[in-house]
Amino acid sequence: MDQFDSIRPYNDSEVAPVLQRLLTDVDFLSIITQYRFPKAARYLGWLLRPVIARKLRSELASINSVAALQERVEPYVGRSITQATDGISFSGIEHVQADQPHLYLANHRDIVMDPAFINYALFQAGHKTPRIAIGDNLLQRPFVSDLMRINKSFIVHRSLTNRREKMAAFQLLSAYISHSILNDRESIWIAQAEGRAKDGDDRTESAILKMFHLSRKTEDFQAVIASLNLMPVAISYEYDPCDIAKARELYIRASTGEYTKQVGEDDASIALGITGYKGRVHVHFCPSLSDGFSDPKQLAALVDQEIWRDYRLFPVHYLAWAMWQERDTQLAVPAINEVFEQQDILTAQQEWQRRLSACPAEHRPYLIMQYAMPLENQYRSMTPNA
């Protein structure tokens, strides 16, 4: 048994058996049926499931590798992008070295679409897609674990409470990331912080950076990070499909001191994140970081600066910032009409007003903050001594 078997993605030899297992999983087939036939599935799911299973079995019969599966899935991702966005753009792709694996460290807004958009950008540019870190809290049902691990995802154990078990899990994760990059020559995608930045404040957790070093503690921290070819990635959504739900969570947490997720809440967030309207999406690949830091805290500050600076701002961010009571009025933020065309502003005003109207009044400050914070961070990062 390989030391990483409990967390690694499935390899090519496991693809066909896992696909066959998925095609007999009632929960998986039920979700596909509901997605394809939302009305009929309620009453005729029992009849439709076998039909869908036969169709999928026929479509996937020739799939015997992860690469072949991703090629088959790519058109569906493209269709999702067409249906749920006003277009996706990329920049900084020239920083990605085709002959080198990278540790992509990205800001985190959406559970599934963050790595999906980064994968899409790399795939379109002819680069290999990375292995994707996913928390075990999202893998409650067996078919979800199969579905993610067959698509190059590896497991991050976040639900452990025992300190010793948690440290052992971090040690294993650290060793796996280094092994993937240095031995397998396979890139890694991981979020800069545990959980989505629901308040729009993209900040790197130094604990994650410490984890990268954990399995190689006898080596110099900077040298370890340089060997992993760490590349910050800034992903920007014009609109977040889950923004009102995030505002509600932030309000409840601020009002009561805690927030307890309901059963199925993560599944609902995943579905809304995939299908909900996002406006324009932009992905920027920053240059790899190999110097200018000597410890995790300094590296976290560098990553933050890169992501804040290269986050693509849209008119809605300026509209929200102008409404935000906690904004820093000393920042040199230009008027919105100095940055965008009038028609772009008018379109954004209509969509922004629609979102404000759909959000309960007591939750609105948290909705506004989500969109204002990226602008505040960007302009503060450009202001000396701010």
C-alpha beads as a LAMMPS data file, in Angstrom:
LAMMPS data file: protein, C-alpha beads

386 atoms
385 bonds

1 atom types
1 bond types

-500.0 500.0 xlo xhi
-500.0 500.0 ylo yhi
-500.0 500.0 zlo zhi

Masses

1 110.0

Atoms # bond

1 1 1 0.000 0.000 0.000
2 1 1 1.328 3.420 -0.968
3 1 1 1.649 5.894 1.926
4 1 1 -0.591 8.361 0.049
5 1 1 -3.386 5.936 -0.904
6 1 1 -5.806 7.417 1.640
7 1 1 -5.673 10.916 0.117
8 1 1 -4.322 10.751 -3.456
9 1 1 -6.374 11.088 -6.658
10 1 1 -7.234 7.939 -8.547
11 1 1 -4.709 6.904 -11.177
12 1 1 -5.379 5.794 -14.760
13 1 1 -5.722 2.115 -13.889
14 1 1 -8.547 2.936 -11.459
15 1 1 -10.606 5.116 -13.820
16 1 1 -12.692 2.397 -15.508
17 1 1 -13.635 0.561 -12.255
18 1 1 -14.562 3.838 -10.543
19 1 1 -16.739 4.892 -13.484
20 1 1 -18.525 1.547 -13.338
21 1 1 -19.069 2.015 -9.606
22 1 1 -20.524 5.484 -10.178
23 1 1 -22.920 4.130 -12.797
24 1 1 -24.472 1.810 -10.223
25 1 1 -24.691 4.450 -7.461
26 1 1 -28.331 5.453 -6.966
27 1 1 -27.473 8.801 -5.325
28 1 1 -25.194 9.790 -8.225
29 1 1 -27.727 8.745 -10.864
30 1 1 -30.500 10.568 -9.003
31 1 1 -28.564 13.843 -9.078
32 1 1 -27.791 13.449 -12.795
33 1 1 -31.470 12.683 -13.434
34 1 1 -32.605 15.747 -11.477
35 1 1 -30.123 17.917 -13.377
36 1 1 -31.141 16.619 -16.816
37 1 1 -34.899 16.307 -16.140
38 1 1 -35.756 18.541 -13.146
39 1 1 -39.538 18.171 -13.499
40 1 1 -39.887 14.581 -14.638
41 1 1 -37.332 13.284 -12.099
42 1 1 -39.701 13.958 -9.221
43 1 1 -42.223 11.368 -10.389
44 1 1 -40.335 9.246 -12.924
45 1 1 -36.835 9.126 -11.462
46 1 1 -37.067 5.354 -10.988
47 1 1 -37.745 4.991 -14.713
48 1 1 -35.225 7.575 -15.945
49 1 1 -32.239 6.444 -13.842
50 1 1 -31.631 3.178 -15.764
51 1 1 -31.938 5.048 -19.086
52 1 1 -29.370 7.641 -18.013
53 1 1 -27.065 4.914 -16.671
54 1 1 -27.146 3.116 -20.044
55 1 1 -26.464 6.353 -21.920
56 1 1 -23.555 7.279 -19.629
57 1 1 -22.153 3.743 -19.846
58 1 1 -22.132 4.040 -23.626
59 1 1 -20.526 7.508 -23.578
60 1 1 -17.845 6.534 -21.060
61 1 1 -17.056 3.029 -22.348
62 1 1 -13.817 4.106 -24.017
63 1 1 -12.578 6.212 -21.078
64 1 1 -9.586 4.533 -19.417
65 1 1 -7.454 7.468 -18.233
66 1 1 -7.828 10.703 -16.297
67 1 1 -6.716 12.737 -19.316
68 1 1 -9.354 11.090 -21.524
69 1 1 -12.014 11.794 -18.909
70 1 1 -11.028 15.478 -18.706
71 1 1 -11.129 15.770 -22.489
72 1 1 -14.658 14.335 -22.447
73 1 1 -15.750 16.656 -19.619
74 1 1 -14.187 19.845 -21.081
75 1 1 -17.084 20.620 -23.491
76 1 1 -19.525 20.450 -20.563
77 1 1 -17.364 22.903 -18.603
78 1 1 -17.295 25.160 -21.664
79 1 1 -21.089 24.962 -21.901
80 1 1 -21.427 25.841 -18.210
81 1 1 -19.162 28.855 -18.745
82 1 1 -21.270 29.998 -21.713
83 1 1 -24.535 29.600 -19.822
84 1 1 -23.525 31.043 -16.435
85 1 1 -21.011 33.778 -17.296
86 1 1 -20.565 36.706 -19.647
87 1 1 -17.185 35.300 -20.613
88 1 1 -13.937 34.228 -18.996
89 1 1 -10.576 35.893 -19.622
90 1 1 -7.030 34.983 -18.612
91 1 1 -3.761 36.835 -18.096
92 1 1 -0.284 35.971 -16.865
93 1 1 -0.444 32.560 -18.557
94 1 1 3.059 33.276 -19.880
95 1 1 4.321 32.840 -16.307
96 1 1 3.310 29.157 -16.394
97 1 1 6.288 27.029 -17.424
98 1 1 5.196 24.100 -19.564
99 1 1 8.119 21.939 -18.449
100 1 1 7.734 22.668 -14.721
101 1 1 5.047 21.645 -12.207
102 1 1 3.644 24.479 -10.083
103 1 1 2.035 24.905 -6.684
104 1 1 -0.931 27.135 -7.576
105 1 1 -2.002 29.037 -4.461
106 1 1 -5.274 30.823 -5.191
107 1 1 -7.835 33.003 -3.517
108 1 1 -11.040 31.096 -2.801
109 1 1 -14.592 32.213 -3.569
110 1 1 -16.352 29.147 -4.973
111 1 1 -16.072 25.500 -3.903
112 1 1 -16.018 23.933 -7.367
113 1 1 -15.665 26.741 -9.908
114 1 1 -12.378 28.217 -8.601
115 1 1 -10.310 25.156 -9.589
116 1 1 -12.598 24.504 -12.583
117 1 1 -11.871 27.927 -14.101
118 1 1 -8.144 27.567 -13.411
119 1 1 -8.212 24.110 -15.011
120 1 1 -10.080 25.541 -17.983
121 1 1 -7.510 28.326 -18.427
122 1 1 -4.592 25.883 -18.301
123 1 1 -6.328 23.353 -20.560
124 1 1 -7.083 26.024 -23.179
125 1 1 -3.433 27.151 -23.084
126 1 1 -2.213 23.584 -23.619
127 1 1 -0.866 23.088 -20.084
128 1 1 -1.469 20.092 -17.809
129 1 1 -4.186 20.583 -15.229
130 1 1 -3.203 20.384 -11.541
131 1 1 -4.210 18.007 -8.805
132 1 1 -6.856 19.725 -6.672
133 1 1 -7.016 19.945 -2.874
134 1 1 -10.515 19.345 -1.509
135 1 1 -11.666 19.258 2.105
136 1 1 -13.076 16.007 3.473
137 1 1 -16.075 17.976 4.771
138 1 1 -17.317 18.052 1.160
139 1 1 -16.973 14.300 0.678
140 1 1 -19.732 13.010 2.932
141 1 1 -21.190 10.664 0.322
142 1 1 -19.080 7.939 -1.353
143 1 1 -20.000 8.943 -4.898
144 1 1 -18.826 12.532 -4.287
145 1 1 -15.434 11.238 -3.153
146 1 1 -15.234 9.006 -6.244
147 1 1 -16.288 11.831 -8.539
148 1 1 -13.690 14.248 -7.180
149 1 1 -10.777 11.803 -6.884
150 1 1 -11.290 10.558 -10.443
151 1 1 -10.866 14.178 -11.561
152 1 1 -7.427 14.684 -9.960
153 1 1 -8.630 15.767 -6.509
154 1 1 -6.817 14.776 -3.329
155 1 1 -8.210 14.886 0.187
156 1 1 -7.413 17.436 2.882
157 1 1 -8.549 16.136 6.284
158 1 1 -10.156 19.179 7.917
159 1 1 -12.729 17.475 10.125
160 1 1 -10.222 15.886 12.523
161 1 1 -10.393 17.223 16.076
162 1 1 -7.683 15.187 17.800
163 1 1 -4.495 17.289 17.810
164 1 1 -2.184 14.326 17.178
165 1 1 -4.321 13.034 14.299
166 1 1 -4.524 16.507 12.804
167 1 1 -0.741 16.923 12.925
168 1 1 -0.239 13.515 11.295
169 1 1 -2.705 14.474 8.551
170 1 1 -0.862 17.754 7.903
171 1 1 2.445 15.879 7.790
172 1 1 1.037 13.445 5.226
173 1 1 -0.479 16.276 3.176
174 1 1 2.810 18.176 3.192
175 1 1 4.720 15.086 2.064
176 1 1 2.171 14.387 -0.664
177 1 1 2.381 17.919 -2.104
178 1 1 6.179 17.755 -2.252
179 1 1 6.052 14.228 -3.725
180 1 1 3.546 15.286 -6.366
181 1 1 5.639 18.221 -7.540
182 1 1 9.161 16.851 -7.129
183 1 1 8.639 13.155 -7.958
184 1 1 5.432 12.827 -9.980
185 1 1 6.007 16.198 -11.701
186 1 1 2.314 16.984 -11.244
187 1 1 1.107 20.486 -10.313
188 1 1 -1.079 21.203 -7.281
189 1 1 -3.969 23.650 -6.736
190 1 1 -4.813 24.665 -3.179
191 1 1 -6.695 27.607 -1.691
192 1 1 -4.796 30.301 0.220
193 1 1 -7.060 29.794 3.259
194 1 1 -9.337 27.130 4.683
195 1 1 -12.830 27.888 3.448
196 1 1 -14.106 30.555 1.070
197 1 1 -13.423 34.248 1.671
198 1 1 -17.071 34.982 2.357
199 1 1 -16.377 38.610 3.285
200 1 1 -14.359 39.221 0.103
201 1 1 -11.135 39.657 2.084
202 1 1 -8.578 37.432 0.340
203 1 1 -5.833 36.677 2.872
204 1 1 -3.335 33.853 3.016
205 1 1 -3.256 31.698 6.137
206 1 1 0.352 31.306 7.234
207 1 1 -0.578 27.869 8.663
208 1 1 -1.022 26.602 5.100
209 1 1 2.424 27.882 4.167
210 1 1 3.885 26.238 7.272
211 1 1 2.233 22.996 6.179
212 1 1 4.157 23.048 2.882
213 1 1 7.372 23.025 4.937
214 1 1 6.251 20.527 7.581
215 1 1 7.567 17.365 5.912
216 1 1 10.921 19.013 5.103
217 1 1 11.604 20.891 8.341
218 1 1 15.348 20.262 8.199
219 1 1 15.527 22.310 4.987
220 1 1 15.503 26.090 4.671
221 1 1 11.930 27.443 4.376
222 1 1 12.672 29.675 1.388
223 1 1 14.467 26.860 -0.443
224 1 1 11.515 24.504 0.087
225 1 1 9.020 27.033 -1.273
226 1 1 11.282 27.791 -4.247
227 1 1 11.489 24.061 -5.052
228 1 1 7.670 23.866 -5.128
229 1 1 7.475 26.699 -7.689
230 1 1 4.707 28.474 -5.749
231 1 1 2.543 30.621 -8.035
232 1 1 -0.214 32.888 -6.630
233 1 1 -3.400 32.921 -8.721
234 1 1 -6.057 35.629 -8.550
235 1 1 -9.536 34.594 -9.649
236 1 1 -12.134 37.356 -9.939
237 1 1 -15.892 37.022 -10.321
238 1 1 -17.978 40.003 -11.340
239 1 1 -20.880 38.514 -9.370
240 1 1 -20.922 35.709 -6.831
241 1 1 -23.971 33.418 -7.174
242 1 1 -23.716 32.647 -3.435
243 1 1 -23.310 36.274 -2.296
244 1 1 -26.697 36.598 -0.550
245 1 1 -26.245 33.264 1.242
246 1 1 -22.779 34.372 2.364
247 1 1 -24.211 37.692 3.626
248 1 1 -26.790 35.772 5.667
249 1 1 -24.089 33.577 7.193
250 1 1 -21.914 36.577 8.064
251 1 1 -24.883 38.362 9.656
252 1 1 -25.842 35.334 11.782
253 1 1 -22.227 34.785 12.840
254 1 1 -21.840 38.465 13.796
255 1 1 -25.163 38.494 15.656
256 1 1 -24.902 35.211 17.549
257 1 1 -21.190 34.440 17.568
258 1 1 -21.541 31.221 15.579
259 1 1 -23.071 29.681 12.483
260 1 1 -24.147 26.056 12.080
261 1 1 -24.502 24.714 8.566
262 1 1 -27.720 22.915 7.707
263 1 1 -27.687 19.419 6.199
264 1 1 -27.154 19.715 2.455
265 1 1 -25.994 23.340 2.616
266 1 1 -22.633 22.603 0.984
267 1 1 -24.384 20.664 -1.792
268 1 1 -26.682 23.643 -2.410
269 1 1 -23.684 26.015 -2.497
270 1 1 -21.907 23.771 -4.997
271 1 1 -24.986 23.601 -7.258
272 1 1 -25.607 27.362 -7.097
273 1 1 -21.927 28.098 -7.661
274 1 1 -21.925 25.997 -10.830
275 1 1 -25.217 27.134 -12.345
276 1 1 -25.638 30.682 -10.941
277 1 1 -24.894 33.866 -12.904
278 1 1 -21.326 35.123 -12.440
279 1 1 -21.037 37.941 -14.962
280 1 1 -17.466 38.192 -16.200
281 1 1 -14.712 35.992 -14.746
282 1 1 -10.974 36.659 -14.892
283 1 1 -8.053 34.402 -13.924
284 1 1 -4.549 35.857 -13.483
285 1 1 -1.423 33.744 -12.989
286 1 1 1.196 35.695 -11.033
287 1 1 4.957 35.083 -11.319
288 1 1 6.282 32.307 -9.087
289 1 1 7.685 33.420 -5.718
290 1 1 11.156 32.174 -4.830
291 1 1 12.733 34.998 -2.796
292 1 1 11.930 38.109 -0.771
293 1 1 10.773 36.120 2.277
294 1 1 12.305 34.004 5.003
295 1 1 9.261 32.762 6.948
296 1 1 5.564 31.954 6.424
297 1 1 4.364 35.340 7.658
298 1 1 6.497 37.236 5.145
299 1 1 5.472 34.858 2.349
300 1 1 1.776 35.285 3.219
301 1 1 2.147 39.064 2.902
302 1 1 3.816 38.656 -0.516
303 1 1 1.079 36.320 -1.788
304 1 1 -1.605 38.729 -0.569
305 1 1 0.015 41.654 -2.377
306 1 1 0.163 39.680 -5.624
307 1 1 -3.476 38.559 -5.446
308 1 1 -4.818 41.982 -4.384
309 1 1 -2.903 43.764 -7.124
310 1 1 -3.995 41.413 -9.897
311 1 1 -7.618 40.945 -8.839
312 1 1 -9.785 42.185 -11.731
313 1 1 -12.159 44.869 -10.476
314 1 1 -15.536 45.431 -12.139
315 1 1 -18.041 48.335 -11.839
316 1 1 -19.951 46.545 -9.060
317 1 1 -16.888 46.776 -6.805
318 1 1 -16.840 50.569 -7.133
319 1 1 -20.607 50.786 -6.583
320 1 1 -20.344 48.685 -3.411
321 1 1 -17.294 50.562 -2.097
322 1 1 -19.123 53.896 -2.444
323 1 1 -21.893 52.470 -0.201
324 1 1 -19.622 50.802 2.350
325 1 1 -19.706 52.681 5.646
326 1 1 -16.371 51.197 6.748
327 1 1 -14.437 52.194 3.629
328 1 1 -11.123 54.011 3.960
329 1 1 -11.924 57.403 2.476
330 1 1 -8.219 58.325 2.454
331 1 1 -7.499 55.880 -0.371
332 1 1 -7.012 57.386 -3.833
333 1 1 -9.932 55.553 -5.441
334 1 1 -10.987 57.186 -8.728
335 1 1 -14.609 57.914 -9.579
336 1 1 -16.312 55.006 -11.311
337 1 1 -16.856 57.002 -14.528
338 1 1 -13.111 57.542 -14.784
339 1 1 -12.571 53.791 -15.012
340 1 1 -15.547 52.366 -16.922
341 1 1 -17.772 53.252 -19.876
342 1 1 -21.207 54.632 -19.066
343 1 1 -23.088 51.645 -20.490
344 1 1 -21.001 49.264 -18.387
345 1 1 -21.846 51.304 -15.299
346 1 1 -25.587 51.399 -16.084
347 1 1 -25.702 47.628 -16.586
348 1 1 -23.880 47.090 -13.291
349 1 1 -26.192 49.478 -11.435
350 1 1 -29.229 47.475 -12.541
351 1 1 -27.749 44.136 -11.495
352 1 1 -26.406 45.550 -8.224
353 1 1 -29.798 47.013 -7.339
354 1 1 -31.438 43.676 -8.088
355 1 1 -29.098 41.934 -5.668
356 1 1 -29.558 44.573 -2.967
357 1 1 -33.351 44.283 -3.286
358 1 1 -33.182 40.491 -2.949
359 1 1 -31.078 40.729 0.212
360 1 1 -32.783 41.366 3.608
361 1 1 -31.965 44.864 4.893
362 1 1 -30.108 43.607 7.967
363 1 1 -27.865 41.414 5.772
364 1 1 -27.009 44.125 3.227
365 1 1 -23.925 45.536 4.983
366 1 1 -22.317 42.109 4.592
367 1 1 -23.315 41.886 0.916
368 1 1 -21.805 45.330 0.315
369 1 1 -18.616 44.370 2.167
370 1 1 -18.090 41.288 -0.065
371 1 1 -17.839 43.464 -3.161
372 1 1 -16.127 46.468 -1.562
373 1 1 -13.294 44.573 0.136
374 1 1 -11.357 43.538 -3.021
375 1 1 -11.257 47.176 -4.143
376 1 1 -10.148 48.358 -0.707
377 1 1 -7.376 45.745 -0.608
378 1 1 -6.163 46.589 -4.108
379 1 1 -5.935 50.346 -3.565
380 1 1 -4.453 49.966 -0.106
381 1 1 -1.767 47.688 -1.535
382 1 1 -0.884 50.427 -4.014
383 1 1 -0.689 53.122 -1.302
384 1 1 2.710 53.494 0.423
385 1 1 2.580 53.028 4.195
386 1 1 -1.169 52.380 4.128

Bonds

1 1 1 2
2 1 2 3
3 1 3 4
4 1 4 5
5 1 5 6
6 1 6 7
7 1 7 8
8 1 8 9
9 1 9 10
10 1 10 11
11 1 11 12
12 1 12 13
13 1 13 14
14 1 14 15
15 1 15 16
16 1 16 17
17 1 17 18
18 1 18 19
19 1 19 20
20 1 20 21
21 1 21 22
22 1 22 23
23 1 23 24
24 1 24 25
25 1 25 26
26 1 26 27
27 1 27 28
28 1 28 29
29 1 29 30
30 1 30 31
31 1 31 32
32 1 32 33
33 1 33 34
34 1 34 35
35 1 35 36
36 1 36 37
37 1 37 38
38 1 38 39
39 1 39 40
40 1 40 41
41 1 41 42
42 1 42 43
43 1 43 44
44 1 44 45
45 1 45 46
46 1 46 47
47 1 47 48
48 1 48 49
49 1 49 50
50 1 50 51
51 1 51 52
52 1 52 53
53 1 53 54
54 1 54 55
55 1 55 56
56 1 56 57
57 1 57 58
58 1 58 59
59 1 59 60
60 1 60 61
61 1 61 62
62 1 62 63
63 1 63 64
64 1 64 65
65 1 65 66
66 1 66 67
67 1 67 68
68 1 68 69
69 1 69 70
70 1 70 71
71 1 71 72
72 1 72 73
73 1 73 74
74 1 74 75
75 1 75 76
76 1 76 77
77 1 77 78
78 1 78 79
79 1 79 80
80 1 80 81
81 1 81 82
82 1 82 83
83 1 83 84
84 1 84 85
85 1 85 86
86 1 86 87
87 1 87 88
88 1 88 89
89 1 89 90
90 1 90 91
91 1 91 92
92 1 92 93
93 1 93 94
94 1 94 95
95 1 95 96
96 1 96 97
97 1 97 98
98 1 98 99
99 1 99 100
100 1 100 101
101 1 101 102
102 1 102 103
103 1 103 104
104 1 104 105
105 1 105 106
106 1 106 107
107 1 107 108
108 1 108 109
109 1 109 110
110 1 110 111
111 1 111 112
112 1 112 113
113 1 113 114
114 1 114 115
115 1 115 116
116 1 116 117
117 1 117 118
118 1 118 119
119 1 119 120
120 1 120 121
121 1 121 122
122 1 122 123
123 1 123 124
124 1 124 125
125 1 125 126
126 1 126 127
127 1 127 128
128 1 128 129
129 1 129 130
130 1 130 131
131 1 131 132
132 1 132 133
133 1 133 134
134 1 134 135
135 1 135 136
136 1 136 137
137 1 137 138
138 1 138 139
139 1 139 140
140 1 140 141
141 1 141 142
142 1 142 143
143 1 143 144
144 1 144 145
145 1 145 146
146 1 146 147
147 1 147 148
148 1 148 149
149 1 149 150
150 1 150 151
151 1 151 152
152 1 152 153
153 1 153 154
154 1 154 155
155 1 155 156
156 1 156 157
157 1 157 158
158 1 158 159
159 1 159 160
160 1 160 161
161 1 161 162
162 1 162 163
163 1 163 164
164 1 164 165
165 1 165 166
166 1 166 167
167 1 167 168
168 1 168 169
169 1 169 170
170 1 170 171
171 1 171 172
172 1 172 173
173 1 173 174
174 1 174 175
175 1 175 176
176 1 176 177
177 1 177 178
178 1 178 179
179 1 179 180
180 1 180 181
181 1 181 182
182 1 182 183
183 1 183 184
184 1 184 185
185 1 185 186
186 1 186 187
187 1 187 188
188 1 188 189
189 1 189 190
190 1 190 191
191 1 191 192
192 1 192 193
193 1 193 194
194 1 194 195
195 1 195 196
196 1 196 197
197 1 197 198
198 1 198 199
199 1 199 200
200 1 200 201
201 1 201 202
202 1 202 203
203 1 203 204
204 1 204 205
205 1 205 206
206 1 206 207
207 1 207 208
208 1 208 209
209 1 209 210
210 1 210 211
211 1 211 212
212 1 212 213
213 1 213 214
214 1 214 215
215 1 215 216
216 1 216 217
217 1 217 218
218 1 218 219
219 1 219 220
220 1 220 221
221 1 221 222
222 1 222 223
223 1 223 224
224 1 224 225
225 1 225 226
226 1 226 227
227 1 227 228
228 1 228 229
229 1 229 230
230 1 230 231
231 1 231 232
232 1 232 233
233 1 233 234
234 1 234 235
235 1 235 236
236 1 236 237
237 1 237 238
238 1 238 239
239 1 239 240
240 1 240 241
241 1 241 242
242 1 242 243
243 1 243 244
244 1 244 245
245 1 245 246
246 1 246 247
247 1 247 248
248 1 248 249
249 1 249 250
250 1 250 251
251 1 251 252
252 1 252 253
253 1 253 254
254 1 254 255
255 1 255 256
256 1 256 257
257 1 257 258
258 1 258 259
259 1 259 260
260 1 260 261
261 1 261 262
262 1 262 263
263 1 263 264
264 1 264 265
265 1 265 266
266 1 266 267
267 1 267 268
268 1 268 269
269 1 269 270
270 1 270 271
271 1 271 272
272 1 272 273
273 1 273 274
274 1 274 275
275 1 275 276
276 1 276 277
277 1 277 278
278 1 278 279
279 1 279 280
280 1 280 281
281 1 281 282
282 1 282 283
283 1 283 284
284 1 284 285
285 1 285 286
286 1 286 287
287 1 287 288
288 1 288 289
289 1 289 290
290 1 290 291
291 1 291 292
292 1 292 293
293 1 293 294
294 1 294 295
295 1 295 296
296 1 296 297
297 1 297 298
298 1 298 299
299 1 299 300
300 1 300 301
301 1 301 302
302 1 302 303
303 1 303 304
304 1 304 305
305 1 305 306
306 1 306 307
307 1 307 308
308 1 308 309
309 1 309 310
310 1 310 311
311 1 311 312
312 1 312 313
313 1 313 314
314 1 314 315
315 1 315 316
316 1 316 317
317 1 317 318
318 1 318 319
319 1 319 320
320 1 320 321
321 1 321 322
322 1 322 323
323 1 323 324
324 1 324 325
325 1 325 326
326 1 326 327
327 1 327 328
328 1 328 329
329 1 329 330
330 1 330 331
331 1 331 332
332 1 332 333
333 1 333 334
334 1 334 335
335 1 335 336
336 1 336 337
337 1 337 338
338 1 338 339
339 1 339 340
340 1 340 341
341 1 341 342
342 1 342 343
343 1 343 344
344 1 344 345
345 1 345 346
346 1 346 347
347 1 347 348
348 1 348 349
349 1 349 350
350 1 350 351
351 1 351 352
352 1 352 353
353 1 353 354
354 1 354 355
355 1 355 356
356 1 356 357
357 1 357 358
358 1 358 359
359 1 359 360
360 1 360 361
361 1 361 362
362 1 362 363
363 1 363 364
364 1 364 365
365 1 365 366
366 1 366 367
367 1 367 368
368 1 368 369
369 1 369 370
370 1 370 371
371 1 371 372
372 1 372 373
373 1 373 374
374 1 374 375
375 1 375 376
376 1 376 377
377 1 377 378
378 1 378 379
379 1 379 380
380 1 380 381
381 1 381 382
382 1 382 383
383 1 383 384
384 1 384 385
385 1 385 386
